Amino acid sequence: MKTKEVVRKTKRVIINKTSYMQKSKNKNIQETAGGRMIGNVPLAFPDERISEIRKRIFEKAGEFETLNYIYVINEENKLKGVLSIKEIFQKEEGKAGDLMTKEIIKVYPQTDQEKIAILAIKHNLKAIPVVDKEGKFLGVVSSNTILNILHSEHIEDLLLFSGLHKNILFKDVSMNFSAGILAKERIPWLFFGLFGGIFAAQLVSFFETPLKGHFILAAFIPLMVYMADAVGAQSQTLFIRRLIIDYELNIKKYLFREIKVSFLIALVLGIILSLISLIWFSAPVLIGFILGISLFLTIIFASLIAILIPCLLNFLKKDPAVGAGPVATIIRDVSSLLIYFLIASLLFKLF
């Protein structure tokens, strides 16, 4: 009787899953747990004996869509625990309710697919169960699906880094887009960079006087811009990776730690640059002082931009990976020049 009841419950789970798919009006349902889950999986009741479950697994193994875990539900179809296939075949006697894991990592139908993959990796799980707001079992996101999610998210991040957005849709991962579509998606970002570069050129001409009087300052412009981009890109890449892996990341705590790290990096590199300008280039002490302070402030500001832009995008429900494009780069470039020239102008007036 219990076997028949479990089979009936399995059919109900499949029906619930199909019903959810039909009722949902979410256009992006395929990127959620509800769109990715399967319903025909091994189920059991808490008071079922292990031998009964094992027998049913042998008899109906070919019918299940996945055999990673046995999900323990009650009469109301609520998920109560999880058993691994390994446990079923290791234990001779006992009941499912006594052996099951009660601390369940689960998701809801509207959970984004990326969070599902993160949970699977973080907790070393082969599949993730899906429940509704009442805790009723709907299905599972299987191991094969999780691997596909990881692959598609990886492709998506690569496309976003190149300036392509979700409105293109990632139907063709082989990148068989026409030249016109690729150009159309990339040009707006590059326009931002173009006008930012023009503004940077205007900035240089505005500070023409100190540059004419101290030509060595102009020689260090590429270094300032490069260090801003290098430190910013490094900080941003690490932050985005952490944000993807840990979606419950404490942003304030991470930002405070990053400020301390950037302070130490800026202090070391600023002192080294000052010493090199004095010893190698025989520059005046004031020039070395300007270079050191400018690099110090540039590195700290670049690190802050590297965190704040992805945070802003994340707040706006946009993929943070897009922040690594031309927008962040030109902001770092312009800000590094502005800091450099303002410090130079201020110190020349004071001394």
C-alpha positions in Angstrom: 0.0 0.0 0.0 2.8 2.4 0.8 4.4 1.8 -2.5 1.2 2.7 -4.3 0.8 5.8 -2.2 4.4 6.9 -3.0 3.8 6.3 -6.7 0.6 8.4 -6.5 2.5 11.2 -4.7 5.2 11.1 -7.4 2.5 11.5 -10.1 1.1 14.4 -8.1 4.5 16.1 -7.9 4.8 15.8 -11.7 1.3 17.3 -12.2 2.2 20.2 -9.7 5.4 20.9 -11.7 3.5 21.0 -15.0 0.7 23.2 -13.5 3.3 25.6 -12.2 4.9 25.9 -15.6 1.5 26.6 -17.2 0.3 29.1 -14.7 3.5 31.2 -14.4 3.5 34.4 -16.4 7.2 35.0 -15.9 8.8 35.2 -19.3 12.2 34.2 -17.8 10.8 31.1 -16.1 13.3 28.9 -17.8 16.0 30.7 -15.7 14.4 29.9 -12.4 14.1 26.8 -10.2 10.5 26.4 -11.4 11.5 26.2 -15.0 14.5 24.0 -14.4 13.1 21.4 -12.0 12.0 17.8 -12.7 9.2 16.0 -10.9 9.7 12.2 -11.4 12.2 11.5 -8.5 12.3 8.9 -5.7 10.0 9.7 -2.8 9.5 8.0 0.6 7.5 8.5 3.8 9.2 8.9 7.2 7.8 5.6 8.6 8.9 3.6 5.5 11.5 0.9 6.1 14.8 1.1 4.3 14.2 -2.3 2.8 10.9 -1.2 1.2 12.5 1.9 -0.3 15.5 -0.1 -1.6 13.1 -2.6 -3.2 11.1 0.2 -4.9 14.3 1.7 -6.2 15.3 -1.6 -7.8 11.8 -2.0 -9.4 11.4 1.5 -10.7 14.9 2.7 -11.3 14.4 3.1 -15.0 11.3 5.4 -14.5 13.0 8.1 -12.5 14.5 11.1 -14.1 17.3 11.2 -11.5 18.6 9.0 -8.7 20.7 11.3 -6.7 18.6 11.4 -3.5 15.4 10.0 -2.0 13.1 12.8 -0.8 11.1 12.1 2.4 7.7 13.7 2.4 4.7 13.5 4.7 1.0 12.9 3.9 0.6 16.6 3.0 3.4 16.4 0.5 5.7 18.6 2.6 9.4 17.9 2.4 10.7 16.6 5.7 14.1 15.2 4.9 16.6 13.8 2.4 18.3 10.4 2.0 21.2 9.6 -0.3 21.2 6.5 -2.5 24.4 5.5 -0.7 22.7 5.5 2.7 19.8 3.3 1.4 22.2 0.6 0.3 24.5 0.8 3.3 21.8 0.4 5.9 20.0 -3.0 6.3 17.3 -1.9 8.6 15.7 1.3 10.0 13.1 3.8 8.9 13.5 6.7 6.5 12.6 9.2 9.2 15.4 8.0 11.5 18.1 8.1 8.9 17.1 11.2 6.8 18.9 14.5 6.9 16.5 17.1 8.3 18.5 20.2 7.6 17.6 20.6 4.0 19.1 23.0 1.5 16.1 23.9 -0.7 14.9 26.6 -3.1 11.6 28.1 -4.2 10.2 28.1 -7.8 11.1 31.7 -8.3 14.7 31.3 -7.2 17.2 32.3 -9.9 19.1 29.5 -11.6 22.5 31.0 -10.7 21.7 30.9 -7.0 20.8 27.2 -7.4 24.2 26.4 -8.9 25.9 28.4 -6.1 24.1 26.5 -3.4 25.0 23.2 -5.0 28.7 24.1 -5.2 28.7 25.6 -1.7 27.1 22.6 0.0 28.5 19.9 -2.3 25.1 18.7 -3.5 24.2 16.8 -6.6 20.6 18.1 -6.7 18.5 20.8 -5.0 14.9 20.3 -4.0 12.2 22.8 -4.9 9.3 23.6 -2.5 6.5 26.1 -2.5 5.8 28.7 0.2 4.0 26.1 2.3 7.0 23.7 2.1 5.3 21.3 -0.3 7.6 19.4 -2.5 7.5 20.4 -6.2 10.5 18.7 -7.7 14.3 18.9 -7.9 16.9 20.7 -10.0 19.1 17.7 -11.0 22.9 17.5 -11.3 22.8 17.6 -15.1 20.7 20.8 -15.0 23.1 22.3 -12.5 26.1 21.7 -14.8 24.1 23.2 -17.7 23.4 26.3 -15.5 27.0 26.7 -14.7 27.9 26.5 -18.4 25.3 28.9 -19.5 26.1 31.4 -16.7 29.8 31.2 -17.6 28.9 32.0 -21.3 26.6 34.8 -20.2 29.3 36.4 -18.0 31.8 36.2 -21.0 29.3 37.9 -23.2 28.6 40.6 -20.7 32.3 41.3 -20.3 32.4 41.9 -24.0 29.5 44.3 -23.8 26.6 42.1 -24.9 23.4 42.2 -22.8 20.6 39.8 -21.8 18.2 41.3 -24.3 20.1 39.5 -27.1 19.2 36.2 -25.4 21.8 33.5 -25.3 20.1 31.1 -27.7 23.3 30.7 -29.8 26.2 30.1 -27.5 28.4 29.5 -30.6 28.3 33.3 -31.1 26.7 33.1 -34.6 25.4 36.7 -34.3 25.6 38.9 -37.3 28.3 41.7 -37.5 25.5 44.3 -37.3 24.1 42.9 -34.0 27.5 42.7 -32.4 28.4 46.2 -33.5 25.1 47.6 -32.3 25.5 46.1 -28.9 29.1 47.2 -28.4 29.1 50.7 -29.9 27.1 52.4 -27.0 29.6 51.3 -24.5 32.5 52.4 -26.7 30.8 55.8 -27.3 30.9 56.3 -23.5 34.6 55.5 -23.5 35.2 57.8 -26.6 33.6 60.8 -25.0 35.3 60.0 -21.7 38.6 60.0 -23.5 37.8 63.4 -25.1 37.0 64.7 -21.6 40.3 63.4 -20.4 42.1 65.2 -23.2 40.3 68.4 -22.2 41.4 67.8 -18.7 45.0 67.5 -19.7 44.8 70.8 -21.7 43.2 72.5 -18.7 46.2 71.7 -16.6 48.6 72.7 -19.3 50.5 75.2 -17.2 51.9 72.9 -14.5 52.7 70.3 -17.3 54.7 72.9 -19.3 56.7 74.0 -16.3 57.4 70.4 -15.1 57.5 68.1 -18.1 58.3 65.1 -16.0 54.7 65.1 -14.8 53.5 64.4 -18.3 55.9 61.5 -18.5 54.2 59.8 -15.6 50.6 60.2 -16.9 50.5 56.7 -18.5 51.7 55.2 -15.3 49.0 56.8 -13.2 46.3 55.7 -15.7 47.7 52.2 -15.9 47.9 51.7 -12.2 44.3 52.9 -11.7 43.1 50.4 -14.3 45.3 47.6 -13.0 44.3 47.9 -9.4 40.6 48.6 -10.3 40.4 45.6 -12.6 42.0 43.4 -10.0 39.7 44.5 -7.2 36.6 44.4 -9.4 37.3 40.9 -10.7 37.9 39.6 -7.1 34.7 41.3 -5.9 32.5 40.1 -8.7 33.7 36.5 -8.2 33.0 36.7 -4.5 29.6 38.2 -5.2 28.7 35.4 -7.5 29.9 32.7 -5.2 28.4 34.2 -2.0 25.1 35.9 -2.7 24.7 36.6 1.0 28.0 38.6 1.1 28.1 41.4 3.7 29.0 44.3 1.3 29.9 46.7 4.1 32.3 44.3 5.7 33.9 43.4 2.4 34.2 47.1 1.4 35.9 47.9 4.8 38.4 45.1 4.3 39.1 46.2 0.7 39.8 49.8 1.9 42.4 48.4 4.3 43.9 46.3 1.6 44.0 49.1 -0.9 45.5 51.5 1.7 48.4 49.1 2.3 48.9 48.6 -1.5 48.7 52.3 -2.1 51.2 53.1 0.7 53.8 50.7 -0.5 53.5 51.6 -4.2 53.4 55.3 -3.5 56.6 55.2 -1.5 58.3 53.1 -4.1 57.3 55.5 -6.9 58.5 58.5 -4.9 61.9 56.9 -4.3 62.3 55.9 -7.9 61.5 59.4 -9.2 64.1 60.8 -6.8 66.9 58.3 -7.3 66.4 57.1 -10.9 65.0 60.2 -12.6 66.7 62.7 -10.3 63.4 64.6 -9.9 63.0 67.3 -7.3 61.7 66.3 -3.9 58.4 68.1 -4.6 57.8 66.1 -7.8 58.5 62.8 -5.9 56.0 63.9 -3.2 53.4 64.7 -5.9 53.8 61.4 -7.6 53.7 59.4 -4.3 50.5 61.1 -3.0 48.8 61.0 -6.4 49.4 57.3 -6.8 48.3 56.7 -3.2 45.0 58.4 -3.7 44.5 57.0 -7.2 44.8 53.4 -6.0 42.4 53.9 -3.1 39.8 55.6 -5.4 40.2 53.0 -8.1 39.5 50.2 -5.5 36.4 52.0 -4.3 35.1 52.4 -7.9 35.8 48.7 -8.4 33.4 47.8 -5.6 30.8 50.6 -5.9 30.0 50.0 -9.6 29.2 46.3 -9.3 27.2 47.1 -6.1 25.1 49.7 -8.0 24.5 47.2 -10.9 23.5 44.5 -8.4 21.1 47.0 -6.7 19.6 47.8 -10.1 19.1 44.0 -10.7 21.8 44.0 -13.5 24.6 41.5 -13.8 27.6 42.9 -12.0 29.9 41.5 -14.7 28.9 44.3 -17.0 30.6 46.8 -14.7 34.0 45.5 -15.9 33.4 47.2 -19.3 34.3 50.7 -20.6 32.2 52.6 -18.0 34.4 51.6 -15.1 37.5 51.9 -17.1 36.9 55.5 -18.2 35.8 56.6 -14.7 39.1 55.3 -13.4 41.1 56.9 -16.1 39.5 60.3 -15.7 39.6 60.2 -11.9 43.3 59.2 -11.9 44.1 62.2 -14.1 42.0 64.6 -12.1 43.6 63.5 -8.8 47.1 63.7 -10.3 46.6 67.2 -11.7 44.8 68.6 -8.7 47.5 67.3 -6.3 50.2 68.8 -8.6 48.4 72.2 -8.9 47.8 72.4 -5.1 51.3 71.5 -4.1 52.9 73.9 -6.6 50.8 76.7 -5.2 51.7 75.8 -1.6 55.4 75.4 -2.3 
